[in-house]
Amino acid sequence: MARFLQFDDVSFAYPGMQDPLLAHVTAHFPEGGWTGIVGANGAGKTTLLKLAAGTLKPTEGAIRQIGTAQYAVQRTDAPPDAWDDFMNCWDAPAMDLRRLLGISDDWADRWDTLSHGERKRVQIAIALWHAPDVLALDEPTNHLDGATKRILLEALKRFRGAGLLVSHDREFLDALCSQCLFIFPPRIQMRPGGVSQGMEQDRREQTHAREQHDANAGKARRLAAAAQQRREAAEQSAARTKRLKEKKPPANDHDGRFMRGVAKLQGKDGWGFSQSAELRRRAAKLAAPDKSIRVDYEMGFWLEGAGCSPRNYVVDLPPGRIDLGDGRTLHYPPLQVRPDDRVALVGANGLGKSTLLKHVLAQANVPPERLLVIPQEISAEESREIHASVKKLDDAPLGRVMTLVSRLGSRPGRLLASATPSPGEIRKILLAQGVERGPHLIALDEPTNHLDLPSIACLEDALVDTPCAMLLVSHDERFLAKLARTRWEFAPTGPDTVEVTVRT
């Protein structure tokens, strides 16, 4: 039996929303292929996955599905429900997935010490282990190093059901997806191919639509001018007709020729007014807004007030070692960061990059109010607390924060109305709040995780022009190549030892 997923005119709104988050979605997700779900933070991508997996029910419309469904969540706060069952299963599929994704047997007892990249691999392995007919993956490449992404790509290519993938990783979407559903509220459109092909098609269509709209606007102006001329001519003729009508017919007008002539003039005047109205109607139709043209909100983020610390070094640590747990040790050389240095912390998952970053920040030579830190993961509870605190701000500071959030591509009204903002939206709020403090040191742990592509570009541009020091943990080589000048490279030098090497 063929497996598929079908959305028929589906709309969904969370309680308290005035407008639906998703409206009139009609889409087909066939078996044996992957569909990318593309859109800005807060557009409703995660909600669409939950609808596909059956964890949410549509407000309107219907979802038709054959078979079972599995949803792999975006967050890595807690172990998946089947964590113990999967790690204690020794059938061929479980063993093959653990081997393929590098999941060691000793992970079963140490979820809390796993890196977020390792946790993400576990989530995906368990989702695949269930062998569902519909598989919905939410940001599966977050936290993953390049080698693991390649392994994951091959694993997902084996999946034979209907796959839905939310991701901002353009290369991954292009390599895996046969179609992409673009969510540009209020428009939702399925396009063939990967995200790059779909975005290029969208760009061409938007360009054509704008050109056609501009041409129609020119026609509308000409028709409006012609309508005005017709009306003025009709009004002048009507005035002459009125004056004739007020005159007495000639004494010899026994057959009523004069009055018939006046009646004809009145008919012509009426026709002139009618033609003017018709031209105005056509002009208005041509000048009407084209709903197919997307309104692109002004974007561009800036780090106002950021500057160099007056101290010689914002970080100045002697060589040391950190216990990573489970008998593993991280060794690091002398670490120094000048007030304008930009340092990338790079290495495979699980080598202690986030651990060293926390250690360095605890001893940084920067006042707390001058430190901007965005952690790798923000729990759902922390996200709700941050969201609630922002909503309580007075009008002026709330306006400043929401202005910056909007310039990173999110809709402030929708964000404030949301019950649970997306991880990408929470990062934008933290960035906006941090800007207010004028940072001397910016520490970002996997900053491109959860952010949509336009927001990443805005953040890159802002950081390029920022004079203060930066510590950047990331697997996004394009992001690091644009920003970092020094690298702290993490590599295993033994079964229980990780060494950090400084390279400039």
Secondary structure by P-SEA (a helix, b strand, c coil): cccbbbbcbbbbbccccccccccbbbbbbbccbbbbbbbcccccaaaaaaaaaccccccbbbbbbcbbbbbbbccccccccaaaaaaacccaaaaaaaaaaccccccccccccccaaaaaaaaaaaaaaacccbbbbccccccccaaaaaaaaaaaaacccbbbbbcccaaaaaacccbbbbbcccbbbbbcccaaaaaaaaaaaaaaaaaaaaaaaaaaaaaaaaaaaaaaaaaaaaaaaaaaaacccccccccaaaaaaaaaaaaaaaaaaaaaaaaaaaaaaaaccccccccccbbbbbbccbbbbcccccbbbccccccccccbbbbbcbbbbccbbbbbbcccccccaaaaaaaaaaacccccccbbbbcccccaaaaaaaaaaaaaccaaaaaaaaaaaaaacccaaaaaacccccaaaaaaaaaaaaaaacccbbbbccccccccaaaaaaaaaaaaaccbbbbbbcccaaaaaacccccbbbbbccccbbbbbbcc
